[in-house]
Amino acid sequence: MELETIPSVFIMPEIIRPLRRPPELLREACAKSDVVIALTGTNVEEQIFRMNLLQSAKRSNTRVAHFPDVNVDDFRSEMFDVNYAQVADRTQKLYNILTNVDKIAVSSENGTKISFGLTGTKEMNSGLLHEAGQAAIMPGGEVRVEPNLETVSGTIVVDGAMTLLGKIKTPVKIKVAKGEIKSISDKIVSGKFKEYAEEEPSIAKISAFGIGTNHGTKVYENVSLSRNALGACSFSSGSSHTFGGAVVCKYKLNMILKSPTVKFDGRDVIKDGKYVVNLV
């Protein structure tokens, strides 16, 4: 199959980084394009740039496929060699189930125990970008919901991957009360978190919860890709307004649990990292 395209490449030199907002030339190029393929880094300081880039393109009805820290080996791996019709179907079914859920509880053998109500705001990323204005972090395969902040309390033990650390070697314990992070056991993350919180206090807010639906993906060093892993779940603190949430923040921390047990209104949906509901 031949595609008639006129490609343009925009390279951001290191000398102008870290970026906060897309340069005017890049915004104009995105606005005039049908499709944008964004190959970016994942450093925390440029999260506001990545969010602005995606929003700018979406406002122009441009389709955006965002590949954070994806390299050549990743493109050759099984994470992109999947049946996307299956991923999309599984993602849609999970999204539909969540429509009628009031409360989610998450636990794990290493000490996670947390529950929360929902605001009703949710988003699905199937990995398919067929409509104008759609944007997705690739390889796709996730449903995200916005927790009701006042109801989020408990302990999260991160055993998969985490912003600032990559793939976890020693589980990180995070204490949460009324929707806000109160303590982080890892000294490196705790130190940077306090630094970011001085500038942006809302980074402490648990703003999103996601569940992975992509059978070709697993937990990697790359935190953004790990969110899509089938049976994994993630908590995010900081920005959520990009998918309709209430928290506006320059920064975001992603926390991946690789083998959680997840309950919807008391009913097991995932047990020790394996789906126990039929999404086929």
N, C-alpha and C positions, 0 to 999 in steps of 0.2 A: 504494500500500500504506500503510495506517495502522498505526502502532505505538502501543499503549497504554502510555505511560510517565509517570512522575512525576519530572521533572528537578529536581535541586538544584544550585546553583552555589555554589562556595566560592572566594572571592577573597582572596588573601594580600596585604595592604597592604605597601608598601615599608618601612614603619617597623619591621616585625618581621623583615626580611630582613637578612643571609642566614640561612636556616633550616637547622637541622641534623636535626631530627626533625619529622614531621608533628604538628601540634597534636592534642590528644585529640579535639576535635570533628570534625576531618577524618578521623581514624582510624575513629571510630564511623560516620561517614557512608559511608566506603568499605566497612566491614564489612557494612553493611545494604543495599548496592547490588548489583545484578546486573552493572552495567557502570560502569566509571570511565573518563572521557575526561580525561586529564591534559595540560593545556597549560602547559608550564613553560619556564623559561629554561634556559640551559646553562652558567652560570658554575661554575667549578671548586669554589668554596666550598660550593655547594649540592648537589654530587653525592651526598653522604651522605643528604641529605633525599630526593632522588629515588629512591635505592635503597631506603630505608626505606619510602617510600610504596608502591612497587611490591610489595615483599615483604609489607607489611601487608595489602594488598588480595588478593594471591595466597593468603595463609594463610586468608582468609575465602572462598575459592573465587569471588572476584570476577574478572570479565574486565577487563583493563586495557589501554587503548590510549594509549600515551604519545607525545605530539607535542612534542618539544623545539624551542623557538624557531620554531615553525611559525606563519606569518602568513596573512592572508586570501589574498594572492596565491599563496602556496604551495598552499593548498587548491584554488585554481582552475587550477593548473598540471597538466601531464601526469603528474607523479609520483604523483598519486592517481587519475588517469584511466587505469588499466591493467586488463588482464584478470588478476585476482588468481588465477584458476584456473591460468593459465600460470605466474605467478610461484611459486605453491605447488608445482606439479609440478616445475619446474626446481630449486627449493630442496630438495625431497625427494630428487630424484635425486642431487644433489651430496652431500647428507647421507649417502645410502646408499653412495656411492663412498668417502667418507671413513672408513667403518666398517672398511675393510681396509687403510688407509694407515698406514705406519710412519714415513715421513719426508717433510717438505715442504721444498722449496728455493724461494726467491724471489730474482729478479734483475731488473734494469732497465737501460736504456741509460745512465741518468745515475749509475750507480754502486752501486745496491743489490745486495748479495750476502750472503745469510744463509740458514741452514738450521737445522732443528730436528726432534727427535722429538716424539711426542705422548703425552699421558698417557691418552688414551681418553675424556676428558671433552669433550663437544661439545653444541652447541645449534643449532637451526634456528629462524629467524623468517620465516615465510611471509607474514606480514601478515594471516592469517586467524585470527580469535579465536572459534572455534565452541564451545569447551569451557570449562566452569567452571574458574577458576583460571589460565587462560592470560593471559599478559601479553606485550606486544610494543612495541618502539620502532617507530613508524610513519614512513614508509609500509611498512616491512617488505621482506624480500628479502635474507636473509643466512644464511650458515652460519658459526658460530664454533667454534674448537677451542682447547683449552688446551695450549700447548707444554710439553714437559718442560724445565724451567728450566735444568738442567745442560747441556743440548745446544744452547742458543740462543746462537750467536756469529756475529758478522759486522757488516755495515754496512747500515743502512736509510737510504735517501735519500727523504725525503718530498716529493712533487711535486704532491699533490692538495690536501689540507686538513689542518689540525692544530689541536688544542686550543690556545687562547691566541692563535692567529694567524688562524684562519679559512682562506679559500682562499689557497693558497701562491703567492707571487709569485717568490720566490727559493728553490730547493730547500734543504731542511734536512737536514744529514748527522748521523746518530746512530750512535755506536759502541756495540756490545753485546758483552759477554763473559760467558759462563756465566749467561745469563738476566738480566743486569742492565745498565741503561744506564750507560755510563761517560762519555760526552761528548755534547753537543748543540751544533751549530755556531751556531745562532741565539742571540744574546745575550739577547733578551727571554725566550724560552722557557727557556734555560739558567738565568737568574737566578731565575725563578719556580719552576723545577723544584728548584733547590737549597733554596729557601725551604720548599717543601712537603716535601722529603726530610728536612729537619731535624725536622719534626713526625712524618712518616710515611715511614720509610725504605723501606717496601715499594712506594712509588710507582715505584721504580727497576726493579722486576721486570716483565719482558715476560710478561704474564699471559694474553693472548688474541691469536688471529689469526683474521681474518674475511675472507670472500669474498662480494662482492655478487652478487645474482641478479635485481635488479629492472630491467627494460628501460625503465621510465619515469623512472628517476632518474639523475642525473649528479652530478659533483663540484660542490658549492655552497660558499658562504661558511659554511653551516651544516654543521659537521663530522659531527654525528650522522646527518643525512640522507645525507651523502656515502658513508657506509659501505655503503649498499644498492646503489650504482651497479653496473650489470652490467659485470663484468670488472675492477672495482677490487678492491683488497684493503686490509686495515687491520691494523695492530698496535696493541695497547693495553698500557699499563703501569699498574700499580696494581690496583685491585679486580677480582676475577673470581668471587668467591663467589656473586654473584647468579645465575650460570648453572652453579653446581656446582664452580667452580674452587677452588684452594687459597689464593689470595692475598686477604687481608682488608685493606682500605685505605680511608680516607676519600676518597681522590682517584683520578682516572684521567686519563691522557693518551691521546687517540686520534690515530693517525697514518695518513693515507690515501695510498695509492699509486694513481695513476690509470691507469697503463699498465704494469703489471708482467708479468713472465713467471713463472708458478707451475708447479712440477713436483710431482707426487705420486709418490714412489718412483722418480724419474728420468723419469717420463712427463709430457710437456707437457699441462697442463689449460687454462692461459691463456697466450697468446703475445702480448706487447705490448698487453695490455688486451683481447684478443679470445679468447673461448672456442674451443678447438680440439677439445673433446670434445662429443659430441651429448647435450644435456640436454633436447631437445624431446620 
